[in-house]
């Protein structure tokens, strides 16, 4: 897809900085080509862009020391979790030092009575849930990949459970952040509400590493549901599936998970995860609560689905079956990659008000069909496999556009399809990104979505990072 913006002269790291960081971190500072290459990649369709060096701090104080030394020499810094982002967030397009937080992986405190936990930024969601296993509590956000909580906060991630439990925005109570100057601040408290000053926690959640480096988080945790039930239901069309979900949400049925997969996606995950689901528009449901509440929810949704041609629920009755089902859903991105070896998947993530979801999906399906036909006419033998899936309980859906990056016709048509999809979502009162963030991939959509408010964002960026050293080239295009 698009090449990163590299209209600058990359210069070697100053020798005094190299000496200072080696003295500070020892073997935890690397200029190895293999280490640099690993940290110059993510799951996006953008080509790799390696940093000049990688630092592996183990404490907030070490992060602050690294940031201060880089700032003194005017060297860019890129925070890094595990590299699972989809919009080029971790690519070092202007060189510099990647700050890998994966060694800051301690669960610092768990307060079961207050339903919160404090962790370092390198703790992954699965690691936190393993630590909570004996408490009867869990952290519900699951963006698919076993991402770090620092990365999830930085990109304002969500996932399949967001319809019931919210996104990172609702689940982060407090942060420890290293600013571009190397100063350390703490935002928020463990209290469930506060009216004290500006809400800096929300400012840094979703800032994508451009305003500060998140090193610690206090997050909400939730009671494990007493009963849990998962099911799949097939529909005659994507529109029927979406109509079922819209009616379910509007009637106030508190479903926990609600995932749409079109027939192409089902076919891909069948092959990837060795399942045998019928290849049709399908919704994965999950219900949480007391046994009586779960029974009532399932009966309500079953009745709604039948009105829209739903083929009846097929239940995953054991924990192993539920795990296999949701693991297959979470691996849908890689399943779609496998549809067409040696190609790249562009994953969109528009989100619209739930009342406009059916229209947006239907218009998008027509657009996809027309795009495919146009590609075949322009480049015989070419193709463009496109899958549709999404967290439709909150109006968020994805296209997986499988592009042969060596074919300029496919690249051009894929980019145009994405642009039209975003324009469609914005016209319906939606957003260009429901959960992946802006990164590099959606820079040009930000002004269309926010207008002159982008100038306020630039002012905040200039105040907190006047030299533009924190994750440059992401969120805001250089003025």
Secondary structure, DSSP 8 states (H G I E B T S, - for coil): -------S------HHHHHHHHHHHGGGEE--HHHHHHTT--SSSS-----SEEE---SHHHHHHHHHHHHHTT--EEEESSS--SSSTT--TT--EEEE-TT---EEEEETTTTEEEEETT-BHHHHHHHTGGGTEE-----SS--BHHHHHHTT---TTHHHH--HHHHEEEEEEE-TTS-EEEEE-SSS---SS--HHHHHTT-TTSS-EEEEEEEE-EE--SEEEEEEEEESSHHHHHHHHHHHHHTT---SEEEEE-HHHHHHHHHHHT----SSEEEEEEEEE-HHHHHHHHHHHHHHHHHTT---EEEE-SHHHHHHHHHHHHTHHHHHHTTSTT-EEEE-B-B--GGGHHHHHHHHHHHHHHHHHHHHHHSTT----EEEEEEGGGTEEEEEEEE-TT-HHHHHHHHHHHHHHHHHHHHTT-BSBSSS--TTTTHHHHHHHHTTHHHHHHHHHHHH-TT--BSTTSSS---
